Amino acid sequence: MVKLKIKTGDTVRIIAGDHKGTEGKVLKVDKEKNKAIVEGANMVSKHEKPSASNPQGGIVKKEAPIHISNLSLLTGKGETTRVGYEIQDGKKVRVAKKSKEVI
């Protein structure tokens, strides 16, 4: 299993596919499938059966997972960057390759 450089809560931009250019927050990361769910991106229509929590049922818009390779992390200035690692004060931290700032 590959170490993923994108974590839950990161702000990312989609760099490939139908939703290219869309930005959003990562809601969930699936390490086994190398996919992430981005808030407001890659929306699909899902048919839901009526249940106790949703008595009406019907068609629901929902985010679908996107492959990690199609996502790029955003820095504080809003530019895309790759992720590196450094040891600072005895701790391993994620660092933006472009600006060298700690993420």
DAMOVEN-V378432 format. One record per pair of residues at least 24 apart in sequence whose C-alpha atoms are under 8 Angstrom apart, sorted by the first residue. I is the first residue (numbers start at 1). J is the second residue. D is the distance in Angstrom with one decimal. If there is no record, write none. Layout:
I,J,D + I,J,D
//
This chain:
1,31,7.8 + 1,32,7.2 + 4,31,7.3 + 4,34,7.7 + 5,83,6.4 + 6,68,7.7 + 6,73,7.1 + 10,73,7.2 + 10,74,8.0 + 11,73,6.3 + 11,74,5.8 + 12,38,7.9 + 12,71,6.2 + 12,72,5.4 + 12,73,4.5 + 12,74,5.3 + 12,80,7.9 + 13,71,5.7 + 13,72,5.3 + 13,73,6.5 + 13,74,6.7 + 13,80,7.2 + 14,70,5.8 + 14,71,4.7 + 14,72,6.4 + 15,70,5.4 + 15,71,5.7 + 15,72,6.6 + 16,70,5.2 + 16,71,7.6 + 17,70,7.5 + 18,42,8.0 + 34,67,6.0 + 34,68,5.7 + 35,65,5.7 + 35,66,5.3 + 35,67,4.3 + 35,68,5.2 + 36,65,5.2 + 36,66,5.4 + 36,67,6.4 + 36,68,6.3 + 37,63,6.5 + 37,64,6.2 + 37,65,4.5 + 37,66,6.2 + 38,63,7.0 + 38,65,7.4 + 38,66,7.6 + 39,63,6.9 + 42,66,7.4 + 75,103,7.6
//
